[in-house]
Amino acid sequence: MAEPTGLRERNKRERRRRLEDVALDLFEREGFDRTTIEQIAAAAGIATRTFFSYFASKDDLVLADYSDRLARILDQLERRPAAEPSWDALRASFAAVAADYESEAEHIRRRFAIMASSPSVFARSLQLQAGWEQALTERLRTRLHTGTDDPTPRLFAATALAVMRASLQHWLTTPHAPALPELVQQGFQRLATGLA
């Protein structure tokens, strides 16, 4: 009898999450560079070839939540009222995602520590963020009804991502920092009124 699609998807998500958890433990204990994909697969109880059904590389494993975060930002942006100024819509969308980060603080800190200590993971994160910028730019072009000759959507996208990146780094590295959604809101407000 065929496995129901819902159950299959749930099992796949659980296996993926197990791989992430096992890998983070190994990276913290053994170091990112010294941990092999074979070790991760063995610790997760799967075949090495099965690992590649879930992740293309160890780097992507550390950054596994990136695609979900982007999808959440785009979904939130899509839900904002069409008449709302785009900067305000971006602020609300990023604040919603910042609240997600806040609820997973310990997991995010673990990922950030590994990323900060591994040049290849850091480089991969920058590559993925460039993809975020492109996706946001395209969504903002539609929202603003502009063509590719107008730099405004890209400027908004790049600036919004910079606010999120700076807020996240401050939140992760500063003891007793305000809540991440608050930092994101403050960052958007400061840029809206001028940094000076």
VENBELPE-V897078 format. One record per backbone hydrogen bond with DSSP energy under -0.5 kcal/mol. NH is the residue of the N-H (numbers start at 1). CO is the residue of the C=O. If there is no record, write none. Layout:
[[NH/CO] [NH/CO]]
//
This chain:
[[8/4] [9/5] [10/6] [11/7] [12/8] [13/9] [14/10] [15/11] [16/12] [17/13] [18/14] [19/15] [20/16] [21/17] [22/18] [23/19] [24/20] [25/21] [26/22] [27/23] [28/24] [29/25] [30/26] [31/26] [31/27] [35/31] [35/32] [40/36] [41/37] [42/38] [43/39] [44/40] [45/41] [45/42] [46/41] [50/47] [51/47] [51/48] [52/48] [53/50] [54/51] [55/51] [61/57] [62/58] [63/59] [64/61] [66/63] [69/65] [70/66] [71/67] [72/68] [73/69] [74/70] [75/71] [76/72] [77/73] [78/74] [79/75] [80/76] [80/77] [84/81] [89/85] [90/86] [91/87] [92/88] [93/89] [94/90] [95/91] [96/92] [97/93] [98/94] [99/95] [100/96] [101/97] [102/98] [103/99] [104/100] [104/101] [105/102] [108/104] [109/105] [110/106] [111/107] [112/108] [113/109] [114/110] [115/111] [116/112] [117/113] [118/114] [118/115] [119/117] [122/118] [123/119] [124/120] [125/121] [126/122] [127/123] [128/124] [129/125] [130/126] [131/127] [132/128] [133/129] [134/130] [135/131] [136/132] [137/133] [138/134] [139/135] [140/136] [141/137] [142/138] [143/139] [144/140] [145/141] [146/141] [150/147] [151/149] [155/151] [156/152] [157/153] [158/154] [159/155] [160/156] [161/157] [162/158] [163/159] [164/160] [165/161] [166/162] [167/163] [168/164] [169/165] [170/166] [171/167] [172/168] [173/169] [174/170] [175/173] [177/174] [183/179] [184/180] [185/181] [186/182] [187/183] [188/184] [189/185] [190/186] [191/187] [192/188] [193/189] [194/190]]
//
